[in-house]
């Protein structure tokens, strides 16, 4: 499987970049590829690996790791950035990572139902967005192009 730092290094690269083209082979899974209605976003879903890649205007803009199985994805079991533990709780996460840049969720919405609690950290090269379930465990982690 592809090393985490190699995946992070793909943020901002073109879908024509050799590294991106070889990604499915490195992950060892063929993705389900689906564009949005306008064709500006393309989703590469690696369901069995728990990884979703989002391309905007053919540039890799976001990488999401589904820690808990959801939306048809199996739970991701590889390494996470910055030494984050797969089974970590929000309080432990904040203790290690420090105060987040922003946060929200953790409450019901009349239209959307329950919105998971989330926190966000702005890093030098990317944005780290982490969602927590109702039991305060990590459910989803995304790296976004800054």
N, CA, C and O atoms as a MOPAC input file, in Angstrom:
PM7 MOZYME 1SCF
protein

 N      0.83900 1    -1.19000 1     0.00000 1
 C      0.00000 1     0.00000 1     0.00000 1
 C      0.87700 1     1.24500 1     0.00000 1
 O      1.99800 1     1.23300 1     0.50900 1
 N      0.36300 1     2.28700 1    -0.56300 1
 C      1.05400 1     3.56600 1    -0.66200 1
 C      1.31000 1     4.14500 1     0.72100 1
 O      0.45600 1     4.05600 1     1.60300 1
 N      2.46000 1     4.72600 1     0.90700 1
 C      2.80000 1     5.37300 1     2.17200 1
 C      2.01100 1     6.67100 1     2.30600 1
 O      1.74800 1     7.35900 1     1.32100 1
 N      1.64500 1     6.98700 1     3.52900 1
 C      0.82800 1     8.16100 1     3.80500 1
 C      1.46100 1     9.44400 1     3.27300 1
 O      0.77000 1    10.26300 1     2.66700 1
 N      2.74600 1     9.62900 1     3.48700 1
 C      3.39100 1    10.86600 1     3.02400 1
 C      3.31800 1    10.98800 1     1.50600 1
 O      3.26200 1    12.09800 1     0.97700 1
 N      3.31900 1     9.86600 1     0.80500 1
 C      3.18900 1     9.89300 1    -0.65000 1
 C      1.78100 1    10.31800 1    -1.05500 1
 O      1.60500 1    11.01600 1    -2.05400 1
 N      0.78000 1     9.89900 1    -0.28500 1
 C     -0.59800 1    10.31400 1    -0.56200 1
 C     -0.73800 1    11.81400 1    -0.32000 1
 O     -1.31700 1    12.52300 1    -1.14200 1
 N     -0.21000 1    12.30000 1     0.80300 1
 C     -0.28600 1    13.73000 1     1.11600 1
 C      0.41100 1    14.54500 1     0.03500 1
 O     -0.06600 1    15.61600 1    -0.34000 1
 N      1.54200 1    14.04400 1    -0.46900 1
 C      2.29800 1    14.75400 1    -1.50400 1
 C      1.50600 1    14.88800 1    -2.80400 1
 O      1.83500 1    15.72300 1    -3.64600 1
 N      0.46700 1    14.07200 1    -2.97200 1
 C     -0.35400 1    14.15300 1    -4.18100 1
 C     -1.31700 1    15.34300 1    -4.16800 1
 O     -1.81500 1    15.74200 1    -5.22000 1
 N     -1.58400 1    15.91500 1    -2.98400 1
 C     -2.48100 1    17.07800 1    -2.92500 1
 C     -1.95700 1    18.16300 1    -3.86300 1
 O     -0.78700 1    18.54000 1    -3.79800 1
 N     -2.83100 1    18.65700 1    -4.72900 1
 C     -2.45600 1    19.71100 1    -5.66400 1
 C     -1.94200 1    19.21800 1    -6.99800 1
 O     -1.68800 1    20.02400 1    -7.89200 1
 N     -1.77900 1    17.89800 1    -7.15800 1
 C     -1.27500 1    17.41800 1    -8.44400 1
 C     -2.42400 1    17.17800 1    -9.42400 1
 O     -3.57300 1    16.99500 1    -9.02200 1
 N     -2.10200 1    17.18300 1   -10.67800 1
 C     -3.06900 1    16.97300 1   -11.75500 1
 C     -3.41700 1    15.49200 1   -11.86400 1
 O     -2.62100 1    14.62600 1   -11.50300 1
 N     -4.61400 1    15.21700 1   -12.36600 1
 C     -4.98400 1    13.81200 1   -12.57800 1
 C     -4.15300 1    13.18800 1   -13.69700 1
 O     -4.16500 1    11.97100 1   -13.88000 1
 N     -3.43300 1    14.02200 1   -14.44400 1
 C     -2.55500 1    13.52200 1   -15.49900 1
 C     -1.14400 1    13.24000 1   -14.98900 1
 O     -0.33100 1    12.65100 1   -15.70100 1
 N     -0.85500 1    13.65600 1   -13.76800 1
 C      0.44800 1    13.42100 1   -13.15600 1
 C      0.67800 1    11.91400 1   -13.03700 1
 O     -0.22400 1    11.17600 1   -12.64100 1
 N      1.85600 1    11.47100 1   -13.37100 1
 C      2.18600 1    10.03800 1   -13.33400 1
 C      1.89700 1     9.43200 1   -11.95800 1
 O      1.39700 1     8.31100 1   -11.86900 1
 N      2.20600 1    10.16100 1   -10.89300 1
 C      1.97100 1     9.65100 1    -9.53300 1
 C      0.48900 1     9.39700 1    -9.29400 1
 O      0.11900 1     8.40800 1    -8.66100 1
 N     -0.36600 1    10.29600 1    -9.80400 1
 C     -1.80700 1    10.11200 1    -9.62600 1
 C     -2.30800 1     8.94600 1   -10.47200 1
 O     -3.13800 1     8.15600 1   -10.02200 1
 N     -1.80700 1     8.84400 1   -11.68000 1
 C     -2.21700 1     7.76700 1   -12.58800 1
 C     -1.89900 1     6.39800 1   -11.98000 1
 O     -2.66500 1     5.45100 1   -12.15600 1
 N     -0.79000 1     6.28900 1   -11.27300 1
 C     -0.37100 1     5.01500 1   -10.67600 1
 C     -0.99100 1     4.75800 1    -9.30400 1
 O     -0.75700 1     3.70700 1    -8.70700 1
 N     -1.77400 1     5.70300 1    -8.80400 1
 C     -2.31500 1     5.60500 1    -7.45100 1
 C     -3.17600 1     4.35900 1    -7.22900 1
 O     -3.03300 1     3.68400 1    -6.20900 1
 N     -4.06000 1     4.05200 1    -8.16700 1
 C     -4.93700 1     2.88100 1    -8.00700 1
 C     -4.11600 1     1.60000 1    -7.87000 1
 O     -4.46100 1     0.70700 1    -7.09600 1
 N     -3.03700 1     1.52400 1    -8.62500 1
 C     -2.15400 1     0.35600 1    -8.54300 1
 C     -1.49200 1     0.29600 1    -7.16600 1
 O     -1.36400 1    -0.78100 1    -6.58300 1
 N     -1.07700 1     1.44200 1    -6.65400 1
 C     -0.43300 1     1.49000 1    -5.33700 1
 C     -1.41600 1     1.13100 1    -4.22200 1
 O     -1.05300 1     0.44300 1    -3.26800 1
 N     -2.66400 1     1.60100 1    -4.34500 1
 C     -3.68300 1     1.28800 1    -3.34600 1
 C     -4.15800 1    -0.15300 1    -3.51400 1
 O     -4.69900 1    -0.74900 1    -2.58200 1
 N     -3.95200 1    -0.70600 1    -4.71100 1
 C     -4.34000 1    -2.07600 1    -5.03300 1
 C     -5.85600 1    -2.23000 1    -5.10900 1
 O     -6.42400 1    -3.22900 1    -4.67000 1
 N     -6.49000 1    -1.21100 1    -5.68000 1
 C     -7.94400 1    -1.22900 1    -5.85600 1
 C     -8.30300 1    -0.27100 1    -6.98800 1
 O     -7.74800 1     0.82400 1    -7.08400 1
 N     -9.22300 1    -0.68500 1    -7.83300 1
 C     -9.71400 1     0.21800 1    -8.87700 1
 C    -10.81300 1     1.08800 1    -8.27900 1
 O    -11.73300 1     0.57300 1    -7.64500 1
 N    -10.72500 1     2.39800 1    -8.47300 1
 C    -11.73800 1     3.27600 1    -7.88000 1
 C    -13.01300 1     3.32300 1    -8.69900 1
 O    -13.01500 1     3.04200 1    -9.89800 1
 N    -14.08900 1     3.68100 1    -8.03300 1
 C    -15.32800 1     4.04800 1    -8.70600 1
 C    -15.18200 1     5.54300 1    -8.98500 1
 O    -15.01100 1     6.33100 1    -8.05400 1
 N    -15.24700 1     5.93700 1   -10.24800 1
 C    -15.02900 1     7.33300 1   -10.63400 1
 C    -16.36400 1     7.94400 1   -11.02300 1
 O    -17.06000 1     7.43900 1   -11.90400 1
 N    -16.71800 1     9.05100 1   -10.34900 1
 C    -17.99600 1     9.69900 1   -10.65700 1
 C    -17.85800 1    11.22500 1   -10.60500 1
 O    -17.43900 1    11.78900 1    -9.59500 1
 N    -18.21900 1    11.87900 1   -11.71700 1
 C    -18.17700 1    13.34500 1   -11.74300 1
 C    -19.45300 1    13.93700 1   -11.15700 1
 O    -20.48800 1    13.27400 1   -11.09400 1
 N    -19.36300 1    15.20500 1   -10.72800 1
 C    -20.58300 1    15.88700 1   -10.31100 1
 C    -21.33700 1    16.34600 1   -11.56100 1
 O    -20.85600 1    16.16000 1   -12.67800 1
 N    -22.49100 1    16.93000 1   -11.37800 1
 C    -23.34900 1    17.32600 1   -12.50000 1
 C    -22.66200 1    18.31300 1   -13.43400 1
 O    -22.81600 1    18.22600 1   -14.65200 1
 N    -21.90600 1    19.24800 1   -12.87200 1
 C    -21.24600 1    20.27200 1   -13.67900 1
 C    -19.90800 1    19.80900 1   -14.25000 1
 O    -19.34200 1    20.47200 1   -15.11900 1
 N    -19.40800 1    18.69100 1   -13.77500 1
 C    -18.13700 1    18.18000 1   -14.26400 1
 C    -16.92200 1    18.89000 1   -13.68700 1
 O    -15.80200 1    18.67800 1   -14.15000 1
 N    -17.13300 1    19.73300 1   -12.67600 1
 C    -16.01300 1    20.45000 1   -12.06200 1
 C    -15.33100 1    19.60900 1   -10.98700 1
 O    -14.15400 1    19.80700 1   -10.68600 1
 N    -16.07000 1    18.68100 1   -10.41900 1
 C    -15.53500 1    17.79900 1    -9.38600 1
 C    -15.62800 1    16.35900 1    -9.86900 1
 O    -16.59800 1    15.95100 1   -10.50700 1
 N    -14.58800 1    15.60700 1    -9.54300 1
 C    -14.58400 1    14.18200 1    -9.85300 1
 C    -14.23300 1    13.44600 1    -8.56500 1
 O    -13.26000 1    13.78600 1    -7.89100 1
 N    -15.03200 1    12.43900 1    -8.23000 1
 C    -14.82100 1    11.64800 1    -7.02400 1
 C    -14.21100 1    10.30300 1    -7.40400 1
 O    -14.74900 1     9.58600 1    -8.24900 1
 N    -13.09700 1     9.96700 1    -6.78400 1
 C    -12.46100 1     8.66700 1    -6.94200 1
 C    -12.67500 1     7.92900 1    -5.62800 1
 O    -12.02100 1     8.22800 1    -4.62800 1
 N    -13.58100 1     6.97600 1    -5.63000 1
 C    -13.95300 1     6.26000 1    -4.40700 1
 C    -13.28900 1     4.88900 1    -4.37300 1
 O    -13.57000 1     4.02500 1    -5.20500 1
 N    -12.41200 1     4.70700 1    -3.40700 1
 C    -11.77300 1     3.41700 1    -3.15600 1
 C    -12.52600 1     2.79900 1    -1.97500 1
 O    -12.07500 1     2.86100 1    -0.83200 1
 N    -13.67600 1     2.20600 1    -2.27600 1
 C    -14.59200 1     1.74100 1    -1.22800 1
 C    -13.97400 1     0.70600 1    -0.29000 1
 O    -14.16100 1     0.78400 1     0.92500 1
 N    -13.24500 1    -0.25300 1    -0.83700 1
 C    -12.67000 1    -1.31600 1     0.00000 1
 C    -11.50500 1    -0.83500 1     0.85500 1
 O    -11.15600 1    -1.47200 1     1.84900 1
 N    -10.90600 1     0.28600 1     0.47300 1
 C     -9.76800 1     0.83200 1     1.22300 1
 C    -10.16300 1     1.96400 1     2.15600 1
 O     -9.35300 1     2.40000 1     2.97400 1
 N    -11.40400 1     2.45100 1     2.04600 1
 C    -11.85700 1     3.53700 1     2.91200 1
 C    -11.27100 1     4.88800 1     2.55800 1
 O    -11.08800 1     5.73700 1     3.43100 1
 N    -10.97300 1     5.09700 1     1.26400 1
 C    -10.34800 1     6.34800 1     0.82100 1
 C    -11.18300 1     6.98200 1    -0.28600 1
 O    -11.60800 1     6.30600 1    -1.22400 1
 N    -11.41100 1     8.28700 1    -0.16400 1
 C    -12.10600 1     9.06500 1    -1.19000 1
 C    -11.19800 1    10.20700 1    -1.62000 1
 O    -10.68400 1    10.94600 1    -0.78000 1
 N    -10.99800 1    10.35100 1    -2.92600 1
 C    -10.22700 1    11.46300 1    -3.47400 1
 C    -11.17700 1    12.38800 1    -4.21300 1
 O    -12.02600 1    11.93000 1    -4.97800 1
 N    -11.03900 1    13.67600 1    -3.99100 1
 C    -11.86200 1    14.67800 1    -4.66300 1
 C    -10.95800 1    15.54400 1    -5.52800 1
 O    -10.00500 1    16.15200 1    -5.04100 1
 N    -11.27200 1    15.58900 1    -6.81200 1
 C    -10.54500 1    16.45500 1    -7.72700 1
 C    -11.44300 1    17.61200 1    -8.12800 1
 O    -12.59700 1    17.40900 1    -8.50300 1
 N    -10.91600 1    18.81700 1    -8.04900 1
 C    -11.62700 1    19.99700 1    -8.53700 1
 C    -10.82600 1    20.54100 1    -9.69800 1
 O     -9.63000 1    20.80600 1    -9.57600 1
 N    -11.50100 1    20.70600 1   -10.83500 1
 C    -10.83900 1    21.16900 1   -12.05700 1
 C     -9.59300 1    20.33100 1   -12.35900 1
 O     -8.54600 1    20.85500 1   -12.73800 1
 N     -9.74000 1    19.01800 1   -12.18100 1
 C     -8.70600 1    18.01700 1   -12.48000 1
 C     -7.46900 1    18.09200 1   -11.58900 1
 O     -6.42400 1    17.54600 1   -11.94400 1
 N     -7.56800 1    18.75700 1   -10.44000 1
 C     -6.48500 1    18.85300 1    -9.46000 1
 C     -6.94700 1    18.17500 1    -8.16900 1
 O     -8.06000 1    18.42100 1    -7.70400 1
 N     -6.09600 1    17.32300 1    -7.59000 1
 C     -6.45000 1    16.64600 1    -6.34200 1
 C     -6.55300 1    17.67700 1    -5.22100 1
 O     -5.55600 1    18.27500 1    -4.81700 1
 N     -7.77100 1    17.87200 1    -4.72900 1
 C     -8.07400 1    18.91800 1    -3.75600 1
 C     -8.30600 1    18.37200 1    -2.34800 1
 O     -8.08900 1    19.07900 1    -1.36400 1
 N     -8.74900 1    17.11200 1    -2.24900 1
 C     -9.09100 1    16.57200 1    -0.93100 1
 C     -8.90700 1    15.06200 1    -0.90500 1
 O     -9.20100 1    14.36400 1    -1.87500 1
 N     -8.40900 1    14.57200 1     0.23600 1
 C     -8.26700 1    13.14000 1     0.49300 1
 C     -9.01500 1    12.85300 1     1.78600 1
 O     -8.72000 1    13.45200 1     2.82000 1
 N     -9.98200 1    11.94100 1     1.73700 1
 C    -10.75300 1    11.60400 1     2.93400 1
 C    -10.52800 1    10.14400 1     3.29300 1
 O    -10.58700 1     9.25600 1     2.44200 1
 N    -10.26800 1     9.91900 1     4.58300 1
 C    -10.10800 1     8.57200 1     5.12800 1
 C    -11.32900 1     8.28100 1     5.99200 1
 O    -11.57500 1     8.98200 1     6.97300 1
 N    -12.09100 1     7.25600 1     5.63700 1
 C    -13.27000 1     6.84900 1     6.40500 1
 C    -12.79500 1     5.89900 1     7.49900 1
 O    -12.57200 1     4.71500 1     7.24600 1
 N    -12.64300 1     6.41400 1     8.70600 1
 C    -12.16000 1     5.59500 1     9.81700 1
 C    -13.24500 1     4.59900 1    10.22800 1
 O    -12.95900 1     3.43200 1    10.49600 1
 N    -14.47700 1     5.06700 1    10.27500 1
 C    -15.62900 1     4.19300 1    10.50800 1
 C    -16.26200 1     3.88900 1     9.16200 1
 O    -16.32100 1     4.76700 1     8.30100 1
 N    -16.73500 1     2.67200 1     8.95900 1
 C    -17.43500 1     2.37700 1     7.71200 1
 C    -18.66700 1     3.27100 1     7.57200 1
 O    -19.47600 1     3.36800 1     8.49400 1
 N    -18.80500 1     3.91500 1     6.42900 1
 C    -20.00100 1     4.71500 1     6.13800 1
 C    -20.01700 1     5.08100 1     4.66500 1
 O    -18.98800 1     5.04100 1     3.99100 1
 N    -21.18700 1     5.43400 1     4.18000 1
 C    -21.38600 1     5.86700 1     2.79400 1
 C    -20.87000 1     4.83000 1     1.79700 1
 O    -20.44700 1     5.18200 1     0.69600 1
 N    -20.90500 1     3.55400 1     2.18200 1
 C    -20.44300 1     2.48100 1     1.31000 1
 C    -18.96100 1     2.17700 1     1.43000 1
 O    -18.47200 1     1.24400 1     0.79300 1
 N    -18.23600 1     2.94100 1     2.23200 1
 C    -16.80300 1     2.74000 1     2.41200 1
 C    -16.53200 1     1.80200 1     3.58700 1
 O    -17.19900 1     1.86500 1     4.61900 1
 N    -15.54400 1     0.93900 1     3.40900 1
 C    -15.02400 1     0.12900 1     4.50000 1
 C    -14.15600 1     1.03900 1     5.35900 1
 O    -13.63200 1     2.03500 1     4.86100 1
 N    -13.99700 1     0.72300 1     6.61900 1
 C    -13.13700 1     1.52200 1     7.48600 1
 C    -11.67900 1     1.45800 1     7.05900 1
 O    -11.14500 1     0.37800 1     6.80700 1
 N    -11.04300 1     2.61100 1     6.98000 1
 C     -9.62500 1     2.72100 1     6.63000 1
 C     -8.78200 1     2.16400 1     7.77100 1
 O     -9.06300 1     2.43200 1     8.93900 1
 N     -7.73800 1     1.38300 1     7.43500 1
 C     -6.92000 1     0.77400 1     8.48800 1
 C     -5.44000 1     1.11800 1     8.36700 1
 O     -4.62500 1     0.53700 1     9.08400 1
 N     -5.07100 1     2.03200 1     7.49500 1
 C     -3.66300 1     2.41100 1     7.33800 1
 C     -3.24000 1     3.46500 1     8.34100 1
 O     -3.96300 1     3.77300 1     9.28900 1
 N     -2.05000 1     4.01500 1     8.11300 1
 C     -1.55800 1     5.05000 1     9.01300 1
 C     -2.24300 1     6.38300 1     8.71400 1
 O     -2.70500 1     6.62600 1     7.59900 1
 N     -2.29700 1     7.23200 1     9.72700 1
 C     -2.90300 1     8.55400 1     9.60700 1
 C     -1.82100 1     9.61300 1     9.77300 1
 O     -0.75800 1     9.33200 1    10.32600 1
 N     -2.08400 1    10.82800 1     9.30000 1
 C     -1.07100 1    11.88300 1     9.39300 1
 C     -0.79100 1    12.30900 1    10.82900 1
 O     -1.62400 1    12.15800 1    11.72300 1
 N      0.40100 1    12.84200 1    11.01400 1
 C      0.81600 1    13.48500 1    12.26000 1
 C      0.71000 1    12.57200 1    13.48300 1
 O      0.53100 1    13.04800 1    14.60400 1
 N      0.82300 1    11.24200 1    13.26000 1
 C      0.79500 1    10.29900 1    14.37300 1
 C     -0.57000 1    10.09400 1    15.00400 1
 O     -0.66300 1     9.59600 1    16.12600 1
 N     -1.62800 1    10.46900 1    14.30400 1
 C     -2.98600 1    10.33900 1    14.82500 1
 C     -3.34100 1     8.86100 1    14.93900 1
 O     -3.04400 1     8.07500 1    14.03900 1
 N     -3.97300 1     8.48600 1    16.04200 1
 C     -4.38500 1     7.10600 1    16.28400 1
 C     -5.77800 1     6.86200 1    15.70600 1
 O     -6.66000 1     7.71300 1    15.82500 1
 N     -5.97300 1     5.70300 1    15.08300 1
 C     -7.26500 1     5.35400 1    14.49000 1
 C     -8.40000 1     5.34200 1    15.50600 1
 O     -9.52200 1     5.73500 1    15.18400 1
 N     -8.12500 1     4.90000 1    16.71500 1
 C     -9.17200 1     4.75600 1    17.73400 1
 C     -9.17000 1     5.90900 1    18.73800 1
 O     -9.71100 1     5.77700 1    19.83600 1
 N     -8.57200 1     7.02200 1    18.37000 1
 C     -8.46000 1     8.14600 1    19.29400 1
 C     -9.77600 1     8.85800 1    19.55900 1
 O    -10.65600 1     8.91400 1    18.69900 1
 N     -9.89400 1     9.40100 1    20.76400 1
 C    -11.04700 1    10.21500 1    21.15400 1
 C    -10.71300 1    11.68700 1    20.94100 1
 O     -9.54600 1    12.07100 1    20.86500 1
 N    -11.75400 1    12.49700 1    20.84800 1
 C    -11.56800 1    13.92300 1    20.58800 1
 C    -10.67300 1    14.58600 1    21.63000 1
 O     -9.77000 1    15.34200 1    21.27200 1
 N    -10.90700 1    14.31600 1    22.90200 1
 C    -10.11700 1    14.96000 1    23.96300 1
 C     -8.63500 1    14.59800 1    23.84900 1
 O     -7.77300 1    15.45800 1    24.03100 1
 N     -8.33300 1    13.33400 1    23.55100 1
 C     -6.94600 1    12.89700 1    23.37600 1
 C     -6.32700 1    13.56300 1    22.15000 1
 O     -5.16600 1    13.97100 1    22.15800 1
 N     -7.12700 1    13.65700 1    21.11000 1
 C     -6.68000 1    14.25900 1    19.86000 1
 C     -6.26800 1    15.71200 1    20.08800 1
 O     -5.19100 1    16.13100 1    19.66200 1
 N     -7.12700 1    16.47700 1    20.75900 1
 C     -6.85000 1    17.89400 1    21.01200 1
 C     -5.66600 1    18.05500 1    21.96300 1
 O     -4.88000 1    18.99300 1    21.83100 1
 N     -5.54200 1    17.14500 1    22.91300 1
 C     -4.40500 1    17.20100 1    23.83800 1
 C     -3.08100 1    17.07000 1    23.08100 1
 O     -2.10700 1    17.75000 1    23.40300 1
 N     -3.05400 1    16.20100 1    22.08300 1
 C     -1.84200 1    15.97700 1    21.28900 1
 C     -1.64100 1    17.07800 1    20.25100 1
 O     -0.53000 1    17.58200 1    20.08700 1
 N     -2.70700 1    17.45000 1    19.55300 1
 C     -2.61100 1    18.36600 1    18.41300 1
 C     -2.70700 1    19.84100 1    18.79500 1
 O     -2.30300 1    20.71100 1    18.02400 1
 N     -3.23800 1    20.12000 1    19.97900 1
 C     -3.41200 1    21.51200 1    20.38500 1
 C     -4.78900 1    22.03300 1    20.01100 1
 O     -5.62100 1    21.30200 1    19.47400 1
 N     -5.01300 1    23.29300 1    20.30100 1
 C     -6.30400 1    23.92400 1    20.03000 1
 C     -6.54300 1    23.99900 1    18.52700 1
 O     -5.67600 1    24.46900 1    17.79100 1
 N     -7.71000 1    23.54100 1    18.05500 1
 C     -7.98900 1    23.59400 1    16.61600 1
 C     -8.18400 1    25.02800 1    16.12900 1
 O     -8.51200 1    25.92900 1    16.90100 1
 N     -7.97400 1    25.21000 1    14.84300 1
 C     -8.18800 1    26.50300 1    14.20500 1
 C     -9.66300 1    26.86500 1    14.21800 1
 O    -10.02300 1    28.02200 1    14.43200 1
 N    -10.52400 1    25.86300 1    13.98600 1
 C    -11.97300 1    26.06400 1    14.04100 1
 C    -12.64700 1    24.74500 1    14.38100 1
 O    -12.04000 1    23.67900 1    14.28200 1
 N    -13.92100 1    24.83200 1    14.78800 1
 C    -14.67100 1    23.63400 1    15.16100 1
 C    -16.16000 1    23.89900 1    15.00600 1
 O    -16.58900 1    25.04500 1    14.88200 1
 N    -16.94300 1    22.82200 1    15.01500 1
 C    -18.39000 1    22.96500 1    14.90400 1
 C    -19.07500 1    21.61400 1    14.97600 1
 O    -18.46000 1    20.61000 1    15.33800 1
 N    -20.35700 1    21.59800 1    14.62800 1
 C    -21.13100 1    20.36300 1    14.63500 1
 C    -21.40600 1    19.86400 1    16.03900 1
 O    -21.37900 1    20.61800 1    17.01100 1
 N    -21.67400 1    18.55900 1    16.11400 1
 C    -21.96300 1    17.93400 1    17.39400 1
 C    -23.37800 1    18.17100 1    17.86800 1
 O    -23.65900 1    18.11100 1    19.06500 1
 N    -24.27500 1    18.44300 1    16.92400 1
 C    -25.66300 1    18.71700 1    17.29800 1
 C    -26.59000 1    18.37500 1    16.13400 1
 O    -26.14800 1    18.26500 1    14.99000 1
 N    -27.86900 1    18.20800 1    16.43400 1
 C    -28.82700 1    17.90100 1    15.37000 1
 C    -29.14300 1    19.13800 1    14.53200 1
 O    -29.13000 1    20.26900 1    15.01600 1
 N    -29.42400 1    18.87800 1    13.26700 1
 C    -29.86600 1    19.91600 1    12.34200 1
 C    -31.24700 1    19.51300 1    11.84700 1
 O    -31.47600 1    18.34700 1    11.52700 1
 N    -32.15000 1    20.45100 1    11.78400 1
 C    -33.54100 1    20.14800 1    11.42100 1
 C    -33.65800 1    19.53900 1    10.02100 1
 O    -34.55000 1    18.72500 1     9.78200 1
 N    -32.77400 1    19.91800 1     9.09400 1
 C    -32.83100 1    19.39100 1     7.73100 1
 C    -31.89700 1    18.20000 1     7.50500 1
 O    -32.25000 1    17.26000 1     6.79300 1
 N    -30.72600 1    18.23800 1     8.10200 1
 C    -29.70400 1    17.23000 1     7.82400 1
 C    -29.61100 1    16.11400 1     8.85600 1
 O    -28.91100 1    15.12500 1     8.64100 1
 N    -30.31000 1    16.26800 1     9.97100 1
 C    -30.16500 1    15.30400 1    11.05900 1
 C    -28.94500 1    15.65400 1    11.89400 1
 O    -28.52500 1    16.81000 1    11.93000 1
 N    -28.37600 1    14.66400 1    12.56300 1
 C    -27.22300 1    14.91300 1    13.42000 1
 C    -25.99300 1    15.24600 1    12.58100 1
 O    -25.68800 1    14.54300 1    11.61700 1
 N    -25.29500 1    16.30400 1    12.94100 1
 C    -24.04800 1    16.68900 1    12.27900 1
 C    -22.90600 1    16.33600 1    13.22500 1
 O    -22.83800 1    16.82800 1    14.35100 1
 N    -22.01500 1    15.47700 1    12.74700 1
 C    -20.87400 1    15.07900 1    13.57700 1
 C    -20.06500 1    16.28700 1    14.02600 1
 O    -19.92200 1    17.26700 1    13.29500 1
 N    -19.54400 1    16.19700 1    15.23000 1
 C    -18.61800 1    17.21200 1    15.73200 1
 C    -17.38800 1    17.19100 1    14.83900 1
 O    -16.92500 1    16.11800 1    14.45200 1
 N    -16.86000 1    18.34800 1    14.51100 1
 C    -15.66100 1    18.41600 1    13.68100 1
 C    -14.71100 1    19.49000 1    14.19800 1
 O    -15.12000 1    20.46300 1    14.83100 1
 N    -13.43600 1    19.28000 1    13.90700 1
 C    -12.41400 1    20.27000 1    14.21200 1
 C    -11.49600 1    20.38900 1    13.00200 1
 O    -11.37200 1    19.46000 1    12.20400 1
 N    -10.86200 1    21.53700 1    12.88100 1
 C    -10.02400 1    21.80300 1    11.71700 1
 C     -8.72000 1    22.45700 1    12.16500 1
 O     -8.70600 1    23.32200 1    13.04100 1
 N     -7.63000 1    22.02100 1    11.54300 1
 C     -6.30500 1    22.58900 1    11.77200 1
 C     -5.73300 1    23.04000 1    10.43300 1
 O     -5.75300 1    22.28000 1     9.46500 1
 N     -5.22900 1    24.25600 1    10.36900 1
 C     -4.57700 1    24.74600 1     9.15900 1
 C     -3.07900 1    24.49800 1     9.32100 1
 O     -2.45500 1    25.00400 1    10.25400 1
 N     -2.52100 1    23.73000 1     8.42400 1
 C     -1.09600 1    23.41100 1     8.42600 1
 C     -0.40200 1    24.19000 1     7.31000 1
 O     -1.05100 1    24.91100 1     6.55300 1
 N      0.92600 1    24.04100 1     7.21300 1
 C      1.67500 1    24.76000 1     6.18100 1
 C      1.22700 1    24.38800 1     4.77400 1
 O      1.04400 1    25.26200 1     3.92800 1
 N      1.05100 1    23.09300 1     4.52100 1
 C      0.77300 1    22.62300 1     3.16200 1
 C     -0.64200 1    22.11700 1     2.93900 1
 O     -1.03400 1    21.86500 1     1.80000 1
 N     -1.41000 1    21.96400 1     4.00100 1
 C     -2.76000 1    21.42600 1     3.85600 1
 C     -3.60800 1    21.79800 1     5.06000 1
 O     -3.11800 1    22.34600 1     6.04700 1
 N     -4.90400 1    21.48300 1     4.94900 1
 C     -5.84700 1    21.66900 1     6.05000 1
 C     -6.25600 1    20.27900 1     6.52300 1
 O     -6.58900 1    19.41400 1     5.71300 1
 N     -6.22900 1    20.06800 1     7.82500 1
 C     -6.61400 1    18.79800 1     8.43300 1
 C     -7.99600 1    18.97200 1     9.05200 1
 O     -8.18200 1    19.80200 1     9.94200 1
 N     -8.96800 1    18.18600 1     8.58000 1
 C    -10.35600 1    18.26700 1     9.05600 1
 C    -10.71600 1    16.90100 1     9.63400 1
 O    -10.60300 1    15.88600 1     8.94700 1
 N    -11.15000 1    16.87300 1    10.89500 1
 C    -11.44100 1    15.60600 1    11.57200 1
 C    -12.86800 1    15.62700 1    12.09600 1
 O    -13.28900 1    16.59300 1    12.73300 1
 N    -13.61700 1    14.54800 1    11.82400 1
 C    -14.98200 1    14.40000 1    12.34200 1
 C    -14.99400 1    13.32300 1    13.41700 1
 O    -14.24900 1    12.34400 1    13.35800 1
 N    -15.87200 1    13.53500 1    14.40800 1
 C    -16.01300 1    12.59200 1    15.51600 1
 C    -17.46400 1    12.12600 1    15.59900 1
 O    -18.38800 1    12.89700 1    15.33800 1
 N    -17.65700 1    10.85300 1    15.96500 1
 C    -19.01100 1    10.32700 1    16.11900 1
 C    -19.60100 1    10.76800 1    17.46200 1
 O    -18.96600 1    11.51000 1    18.21100 1
 N    -20.80500 1    10.31200 1    17.75500 1
 C    -21.48100 1    10.70400 1    19.00000 1
 C    -20.74000 1    10.22500 1    20.24700 1
 O    -20.88900 1    10.80400 1    21.32300 1
 N    -19.94100 1     9.16600 1    20.09900 1
 C    -19.16300 1     8.65900 1    21.23900 1
 C    -17.79600 1     9.33700 1    21.33400 1
 O    -16.95900 1     8.96800 1    22.15700 1
 N    -17.58600 1    10.34400 1    20.46800 1
 C    -16.37900 1    11.18200 1    20.47000 1
 C    -15.12900 1    10.49800 1    19.91900 1
 O    -14.01100 1    10.93700 1    20.19100 1
 N    -15.31500 1     9.41900 1    19.14000 1
 C    -14.19800 1     8.77200 1    18.46800 1
 C    -14.09300 1     9.31100 1    17.04300 1
 O    -15.08700 1     9.75300 1    16.46800 1
 N    -12.88100 1     9.27200 1    16.47400 1
 C    -12.67900 1     9.73500 1    15.09800 1
 C    -13.50200 1     8.87200 1    14.15200 1
 O    -13.43100 1     7.64400 1    14.20100 1
 N    -14.28400 1     9.52000 1    13.28900 1
 C    -15.07100 1     8.78700 1    12.30300 1
 C    -14.57800 1     9.03600 1    10.87300 1
 O    -14.71500 1     8.17100 1    10.00700 1
 N    -14.01000 1    10.21100 1    10.63300 1
 C    -13.56300 1    10.56300 1     9.28900 1
 C    -12.46500 1    11.61200 1     9.41100 1
 O    -12.51800 1    12.48200 1    10.27900 1
 N    -11.47300 1    11.52100 1     8.53500 1
 C    -10.37900 1    12.47600 1     8.53500 1
 C    -10.10800 1    12.90100 1     7.10200 1
 O     -9.98000 1    12.05600 1     6.21600 1
 N    -10.02000 1    14.20400 1     6.86800 1
 C     -9.76800 1    14.71300 1     5.52000 1
 C     -8.55900 1    15.63400 1     5.50800 1
 O     -8.32600 1    16.40000 1     6.44300 1
 N     -7.80200 1    15.54000 1     4.43100 1
 C     -6.70600 1    16.45600 1     4.14600 1
 C     -7.13600 1    17.26200 1     2.93600 1
 O     -7.52100 1    16.69200 1     1.91500 1
 N     -7.07400 1    18.58100 1     3.03900 1
 C     -7.54000 1    19.43700 1     1.95400 1
 C     -6.43200 1    20.37400 1     1.50400 1
 O     -5.62000 1    20.83400 1     2.30700 1
 N     -6.41500 1    20.64200 1     0.23100 1
 C     -5.46000 1    21.58100 1    -0.33400 1
 C     -5.69300 1    22.94900 1     0.27200 1
 O     -6.83100 1    23.40800 1     0.37100 1
 N     -4.63400 1    23.58700 1     0.67000 1
 C     -4.73300 1    24.90200 1     1.30900 1
 C     -4.89600 1    25.99000 1     0.26700 1
 O     -4.99600 1    27.16700 1     0.61400 1

